[in-house]
Amino acid sequence: MRSLRGASYWVAGVFLAGATVVDISASQGHTLEALFAVVPVFVAVNGTRRAILVAGAVALLLGTALSWWNFKSLDLGFWSGLAAVGCATVVGLVVYNERLARERRLTSVTRVAQVAQQALLPAPPARAGPLDVAHSYRSAADDAMIGGDFYKVLSTRWGVRVVIGDVRGHGLGVVPTTGMAIGVFREAAHEEPELDRIAARLDRSLARDGGPESFATVLLLTISAEGLCRALNHGHPPPLVRSAAGRVREAHLHGGPPLGLGLSRSLADAEETTMALAEGDELLLTTDGVLEARSAAGEFFPLAQRYARAPRERPPADVLAALRRDLADWTPQLHDDSALVLLRYAPRRIRPA
């Protein structure tokens, strides 16, 4: 905002100086005084009330001086030029007041949106059990902070429970379903000992409350302090596993259909997969919004390749920041919600009770 304000001041000053030079250089009997009326209105777009008044005053003084230089008399042209500058200053003040009111309303709406985001999609903890955690989220809706993708990381008596999912659709229209899914997982993760029972509760809630066309791809994880990772996948992209040596591979999971379709086989077809994590291993969880991002040439974003290049020695948050920069360079505009969650197994950092 300050840079825009400074730029508008410079442009207004240059305009006044240029018009003054041209007016003085031209023959007498003609004046550009009426053009000065645009200066206070232009300053009002980004400037302050004081700047508008100063711009109006300077325009009036220069207009008076130039009119006297050109006409040497106080005729109708002289007074009409001054009236134009005065009216423009008043209009500039009206524009400023309206802009200020809109900025206050926008600030209020933004604060409400931030509170809603924290309630529906609170940031995961940076440390959960034996894991270092980082996350990154972008909504496809302009200026929205939440959409169809969701994730949650919870420390429970059964280990660290993790979910990442993608509700059908994107943007603000699916936020109610997203909030419902997060709430069901938050409760079930602390109550259910098995992942398939958590999936069953999510399936029933999505089928009952999400509507006939609402379903979600869901990936569920439980990670113990010893590094045993149990995974249950329902139509979601499998995680990428990066070893401490830097090798990246896709986890092989036996998945089933998405949840919420009302199909009896949705739960039966999914098989739990077990993986053993060594110290320093990472799991990168993502959604289709990242994997299906296309370049200008129509090529998909090579997440595995870019992830392999990301610095291992940096904190997980820095790794995700590097991936986001690569993604922004790859595609100018994301057309779907996108989420990234990075889990790094670091058991030596567990603090004793």
Phi, psi and omega in degrees: 000317180296323179293320177295320180296315179297322179295319179295324177295317180296316180296318178297318179296316179296320179297314179299315181296316181296316180295324179294315180297316180296318181296317181292324183287333182286166180290154178292154182105352177227143180218151178257023184303322183296332179293336181294344181294339181282344187294307180296327178292319179295318179295330182294340183297320181229352187273179179267171179298318180297320180295324179295315179295319178296317179298319178296318180295315179297318179297320178296315181296315179294321179297319178298314181296317182289324177296318178294323179296322186271322187250336182059022180204159180262071182269190182296322179298322179298310183289326178293324177295316178296321179296323179296317179294318179297315179296322180295325177295318177297317177298320178300320178294322177296316178298319179298314180297320178293319178296319180296319179296319179293321178297322178293319178295320179296320178298318179296315180295321179296320178296319177298318179296322178295319178295318178297320179296316180296329179284319184272319184228068180293150181294134176297157178292150179290342179220125178224111182057235180271012189247138162270134190235139172219155182214158177208134183221139174224131177266145178288336179284135180300130175066008177274150182251357180207150181208228185272345179270146179212158177203160181201140177232121184228139171269122182231177179289344178264003183119190179278122179260133183229139172226142168222135185212169182219107178284144179303132183096184179203170178080200188288337184294337182255006182301318178301318179293321177299312179298321178296316181297319179296318180296319179296316179296317182303320180284315184291328182298329180272343187253329186261131180283338185244148181293325182294332177285327173296316179299322180296319179292320176296319180298314181295318182293317179294319180291326184277314189255344185276347182099165185294338182250011182262123173212170184213140167278138188220135172240124181245138179227147166231125183237123182273170179295335180276358178092011177278119183250120175255131186232141176226122188241132177235081174076009184262153175302132180292157181286157170266137181249124176244123181282170178298336179277352177100001179282137182246132176218159176269130179293135180268106181244144177267095188264165175241186180293165176300164180268148177097004182277347182076021180262133181295334182275356183302319182271325185290329185281341182276131178245138179287137179245141181246134176231148176254125180260133173267162181300130181095349177292151181233149171241125177252113179261140183213178178233173184299334181300331177277313186292330183261007175294132184247149174278178178298334179273000179088011181271143179286152180292124181278077187300315183299318181293315181292325178294322179297330180277340184299143185295126181280331185283351181271159176300156181305323180299323179290326177297314179293324177298320178294320178295321178296321178296318177298319181294319179295325177288330184285316183229134183288331185213124176278134181255007178215155175299148182219138181224145175226132175229126181246127178242120179247122181281111182224074186293335182290346179271003178292127180274138179293149180293000000 
